[in-house]
Every structure is written in structure tokens, then in C-alpha cells.
Amino acid sequence: MERVHGIGGFFFRARDPEGLANWYSQHLGVSPVPADYEHDPWQQEARPTVFAPFRLDTSYFGRPDQMWMINFRVRNLAAMVAQLQNAGTAVEVDPETYPNGLFARLQDP
């Protein structure tokens, strides 16, 4: 069986696509899509990726109008949280340590 080997793209609607792409680049290090094929897009490291549909009425994502959620892997969660908080982004750190790591939750603008 052929298998997906990571996130090859993630596409979603935004009121200000350029501004939001810049926010992801500035605060999370996810570079915007290049304007041509001579430059590489953002690269993720090869690690497991969970792909899981949720019920429409789930409260797990937060507000009912939030239609998607994505997990990003980072090397140092504490440093990422501090970076985001210093930039004025509210971050909720999960105090539990799970077998697959630590987690924090934030909402992009």
C-alpha cells in the first residue's frame, strides 16, 4: 500500500493570505510558498504525522467556527512558547507530558 509520508501541503482560506503567511514565517518559521520553482518551499523533518478527522460537534478545536487544526513539530517547545508570548500571542501550554511529547495550543490571527 502506498502511504502519505508527511504534510505535503496544507491549504485553507484566510481574509489576509499574505499577512497570515508572513505571521507564520515570522513567528513559527514556516516560510511562505515561493513565487517560482527555483526556490524551495518550507521543508518539514521526517517524523510521524497524525491525520485524524473529528466530529463536527467536537469541542477539541475551540470555537465551533474553527474548521481545522494543525500540529507543528518544534525542537524546543519552551523556546517557541516564549517567542510567541514575547510577540503578543497567547499560548496555552498543556502541563501533561505525553508519550509523543509536549503540547501547546495557540490560535493564529
Buried (B, 14 or more C-beta within 10 A) or exposed (E): EEEEEEEEEEEEEEEEEEEBBEBBEEBBEBBBEEEEEEEEEBEEEEEEEEEEEEEEEEEEBEEEEEEEEEEEEBEEBEEBBEBBEEEEBEBEBEEEEEEEEBBBBBEEE
